[in-house]
Amino acid sequence: MTINYDNSTMRQRKTVPHMTSDVNEVSGKSFDYIVIGGGTAGCPLAATLSRQSSRRASAINGGFCSRASEDFVEKVAWDKERYAAEFSFLEAGVFPYNGFSLDHIKGTKVGASVFDEQGRRETSADLLEAGNPNNITVLLNATVKNVIFHRKGDRNETIAGGIRFIKSNGNLSETYEAHLKQTENSCSRGDVILAAGALGSPQILLSSGIGPHQHLKNFNIELVVDLDAVGKGMKDNPGIALLADPKPKNFPPEPPKVVGIADDFKIIIEAGILPVSSNATVMPIAAKLAFPVSEGTLELNSTDPRENPSVTFNYLANEKDLAECVKLSQLLERVVRSESVAFFLGIECKRKDELMSTEDELRKLCKKNVRTFYHYHGGCTMGSVVDKDYRVYGVKGLRVVDGSTFFESPGTNPMATLLMLGRYQGMKILQERQNA
């Protein structure tokens, strides 16, 4: 998304910003901000930046709703008052699934799905309607190849000046450029902001020459900043699921929702009915390890930005994670044997401390059946790749605002936290510009 600020009067909300697949509407033009990625963090970020009446932005686009834990908020040093205020803005009209709370509280149903008045699911793209449509240009079906840098001679500073991109279905050699507006002293006044996610943002940094020197050298990429932490610290929330065969005659109007955040392991447990065939119904009961220790890496496979990078998460590689998975599996078995769930399944309710599986069997189960919850994070972690204001170390005018900056999971589904992050950082960037 590209954002340009002008002095035109804002249109009413619910007006969709200009969207186009014509690269010529963006190519060669200058913008105040360039947001790469129109996803969970990128859309509220672009909408917020566009609200200032003199700026223009462009966006390049190729679960559950619940808040992060208080511990996570403290670790990333977010201002608690602003954090609460921006969440209130995003959560207006959203009600908890069980009528209790959207906060991260042990023993409560975690999360809510967001619907509009017609009962349709909402997407983060709808948040663009809250911005100034006059100031946002959304370029669709384009893939960013790399960030363009230039050097300011007197201080030997490296400054982001724009981006180079291609058509998603076009030739790699046919590239286009979009630029940040320049001030009289040739210093970019805005930012290129990566919001391409935990798999996209590290890839773009590496393709732009920011990352481990030797890895970039393998692809003949000119080094801009030797930053070894790019692509490191990749994490995902591993999970384990047990499948139970319930008895149809015991079906209540709705299956039991044994859901919450356990005190010891900080997990999410949820059950639902999954039809397998016309003659069988299976109920999966799943648990998630919210704070894994195991981590992996992301590396380039090609200089073609449309080629997926090579990513390894090393699920349960750390013994601590494997031990936690065993405990989760034991807990799931106890849940299945609880009175209410056992009745639903039509099985004998036995003592909760009488487990059918041995610890060794559960270790094998975890290794063989570990699954993902698709909560990828890391690769551009705060303190290693970006500072507390999400600026990339070693260059100016370049930020990363998405889940790749998380050094650990928020403790729950990250969707709401990422929505808030885009809004939160958008407000901070506008405040910085005003103060400057």
Sequence and secondary structure as in RCSB ss.txt:
>XXXX:A:sequence
MTINYDNSTMRQRKTVPHMTSDVNEVSGKSFDYIVIGGGTAGCPLAATLSRQSSRRASAINGGFCSRASEDFVEK
VAWDKERYAAEFSFLEAGVFPYNGFSLDHIKGTKVGASVFDEQGRRETSADLLEAGNPNNITVLLNATVKNVIFH
RKGDRNETIAGGIRFIKSNGNLSETYEAHLKQTENSCSRGDVILAAGALGSPQILLSSGIGPHQHLKNFNIELVV
DLDAVGKGMKDNPGIALLADPKPKNFPPEPPKVVGIADDFKIIIEAGILPVSSNATVMPIAAKLAFPVSEGTLEL
NSTDPRENPSVTFNYLANEKDLAECVKLSQLLERVVRSESVAFFLGIECKRKDELMSTEDELRKLCKKNVRTFYH
YHGGCTMGSVVDKDYRVYGVKGLRVVDGSTFFESPGTNPMATLLMLGRYQGMKILQERQNA
>XXXX:A:secstr
 EEE        TT   EEE  GGGTTT EESEEEE  STTHHHHHHHHHTSTTBEEEEEE        HHHHHH
TT  HHHHHHHHHHHTTT   TTSS SS  TTS      B TTS B  GGGGGGGS GGGEEEEESEEEEEEEEE
EETTTTEEEEEEEEEEETTS TT EEEEEE B TTS BSSEEEE SHHHHHHHHHHHTTEE HHHHHHTT   SE
E TTTTEEEB  EEEEEEE   GGG  SS      B TTT  BEEE  EEEETTEEEEEEEEE SS    EEEE 
S S TTS  EEE  TT SHHHHHHHHHHHHHHHHHHTSHHHHHHHT     TT  SS HHHHHHHHHHH EE S 
 B SS BTTTB TT BBTT BSEEE SGGG SS  SS SHHHHHHHHHHHHHHHHHHHHH 
